[in-house]
Amino acid sequence: MTGSANGTAWVAIVPLIAILPAILCMIDISRHPRTRQFPPQVWLAICAFGNIIGLLAYLRFGCSEDR
């Protein structure tokens, strides 16, 4: 019984860990709409559907340096 309860907790926690960075990047894009290389809408799509690689690409290539 304890093992299945532990497994259920991980099923709830892992998606949150995966989604949280994407949400944080999307909030950053909405607060600072001046981005490099692509318009903010493109970066939102990349962060939403690109998982970790999209998030890292935004942080490296999309964030404006003049915040």
C-alpha positions in Angstrom: 0.0 0.0 0.0 2.8 2.4 0.8 4.6 1.8 -2.5 1.5 2.7 -4.6 1.0 5.9 -2.6 4.7 6.8 -3.3 4.2 6.1 -7.0 1.1 8.3 -7.1 3.0 11.2 -5.6 5.7 11.0 -8.3 3.1 10.9 -11.0 1.8 14.3 -9.7 5.2 15.9 -9.0 7.1 15.0 -12.2 4.8 16.9 -14.6 5.0 20.0 -12.4 8.8 19.9 -12.5 8.7 19.6 -16.3 6.1 22.4 -16.8 7.4 24.9 -14.2 10.5 26.1 -16.3 8.3 26.6 -19.4 5.8 28.7 -17.4 8.6 30.8 -15.9 10.1 31.5 -19.4 6.6 32.4 -20.7 6.1 34.8 -17.8 9.5 36.3 -18.6 8.6 36.8 -22.3 5.3 38.4 -21.4 6.9 40.8 -18.9 9.8 41.7 -21.3 8.5 41.5 -24.8 11.7 42.8 -26.4 13.4 39.6 -27.6 16.3 38.9 -30.0 16.2 37.0 -33.3 12.4 36.1 -33.2 9.2 37.9 -32.2 7.9 37.1 -28.7 5.1 35.0 -30.1 7.6 32.7 -31.7 9.6 32.4 -28.5 6.3 31.6 -26.6 5.7 28.7 -29.0 9.2 27.5 -28.8 9.1 27.5 -25.0 5.7 25.8 -24.9 6.5 23.0 -27.3 10.3 22.8 -27.2 10.7 21.4 -23.7 14.1 21.9 -22.2 15.9 22.6 -25.5 13.4 25.4 -26.3 13.8 26.9 -22.8 17.6 26.9 -23.0 17.5 28.4 -26.6 15.3 31.2 -25.3 17.6 31.9 -22.4 20.6 31.9 -24.6 19.4 33.5 -27.8 16.1 35.1 -27.1 16.5 37.1 -23.9 17.1 40.8 -24.5 20.3 42.0 -22.8 18.9 45.5 -22.1 16.5 44.7 -19.4 
